[in-house]
Amino acid sequence: MLTKRLPVVKVRIHTIAGLKEVLGHGDIELPVPQGATIRALLALMVKRWGEGLVPYFSDFDHARPLPHVRILVRGQDIAFLDGIDTQLSEGDEVLILPLVGGG
């Protein structure tokens, strides 16, 4: 029996600081299923890079980004879109900005 595969779209992820170190780069292109949301993207990232990624951007007990993390899609904060359920499209750029300390 053949299983039907969903078409994929490519999105670019940009990040900084500790999250950049976990991912190995600050700029990554990642294929996601067509119609995927930010929630699905974050879950895919954890599956690919491991649970050590979670503290940088998400509280999966509540399935939402941590309050000090900013996630932007197409240059807009997801708080002004559909939040974690913001749908991704081909070529979207996702900027994940975790809290950065210092001074």
C-alpha distance (Angstrom), angle and dihedral (degrees) to the residues before:
residue distance angle dihedral
M1 . . .
L2 3.79 . .
T3 3.77 121.3 .
K4 3.75 119.0 -143.8
R5 3.78 113.5 -123.3
L6 3.77 119.8 -145.3
P7 3.79 116.4 -121.8
V8 3.78 113.3 -104.6
V9 3.78 132.9 -138.0
K10 3.78 126.4 -157.7
V11 3.79 121.2 -125.0
R12 3.81 129.3 -177.5
I13 3.77 119.5 -130.6
H14 3.79 119.3 -157.0
T15 3.79 123.0 -173.2
I16 3.80 144.1 151.4
A17 3.81 144.1 -143.8
G18 3.80 120.9 5.1
L19 3.77 94.5 -2.0
K20 3.80 89.1 54.7
E21 3.81 88.8 54.2
V22 3.82 93.1 51.2
L23 3.81 91.8 49.8
G24 3.79 92.6 44.2
H25 3.82 92.6 -127.8
G26 3.78 138.2 44.1
D27 3.79 91.3 -134.5
I28 3.81 121.3 50.8
E29 3.78 134.1 165.7
L30 3.79 112.1 -146.8
P31 3.81 130.3 -178.0
V32 3.81 114.2 -134.0
P33 3.81 130.4 178.4
Q34 3.79 113.6 -87.5
G35 3.81 108.2 -93.7
A36 3.83 93.7 26.2
T37 3.79 118.7 152.4
I38 3.79 133.0 -145.7
R39 3.82 86.6 -97.4
A40 3.83 90.1 57.4
L41 3.81 91.5 44.4
L42 3.81 92.4 53.8
A43 3.82 90.9 47.5
L44 3.81 90.1 49.4
M45 3.80 90.7 50.0
V46 3.83 91.5 51.8
K47 3.80 90.2 48.3
R48 3.81 90.7 51.1
W49 3.83 101.3 39.4
G50 3.81 101.3 25.5
E51 3.79 140.7 -114.2
G52 3.82 90.9 -62.6
L53 3.79 86.1 79.3
V54 3.81 95.7 63.2
P55 3.84 99.1 78.1
Y56 3.80 90.6 57.6
F57 3.77 97.0 63.4
S58 3.76 119.0 -6.3
D59 3.75 148.0 53.1
F60 3.78 100.1 -152.7
D61 3.82 91.6 -175.1
H62 3.79 85.7 70.3
A63 3.83 95.8 26.3
R64 3.78 93.7 -129.1
P65 3.79 138.7 106.3
L66 3.79 115.8 -93.9
P67 3.82 112.7 -98.2
H68 3.81 94.3 -112.4
V69 3.82 93.6 53.5
R70 3.77 121.5 91.1
I71 3.79 119.3 -155.4
L72 3.78 117.8 -172.8
V73 3.80 127.8 -171.6
R74 3.79 119.3 -167.7
G75 3.82 87.3 -7.4
Q76 3.82 94.8 -56.0
D77 3.79 126.5 110.5
I78 3.82 108.2 -114.9
A79 3.83 87.4 -130.0
F80 3.82 85.8 74.9
L81 3.81 93.8 44.4
D82 3.82 124.2 44.8
G83 3.80 95.3 -51.8
I84 3.78 115.5 -131.9
D85 3.81 88.2 -11.6
T86 3.82 92.2 63.3
Q87 3.78 106.4 134.7
L88 3.79 120.5 -126.1
S89 3.81 126.2 -136.3
E90 3.80 135.4 -165.9
G91 3.81 111.1 -67.0
D92 3.81 96.3 11.3
E93 3.77 116.8 154.7
V94 3.80 115.6 -139.8
L95 3.78 117.4 -163.5
I96 3.82 115.4 -163.5
L97 3.79 113.4 -168.7
P98 3.82 113.2 -174.6
L99 3.79 121.3 -169.5
V100 3.79 111.0 -74.6
G101 3.79 119.6 -162.2
G102 3.75 130.3 -163.8
G103 3.69 140.4 94.2
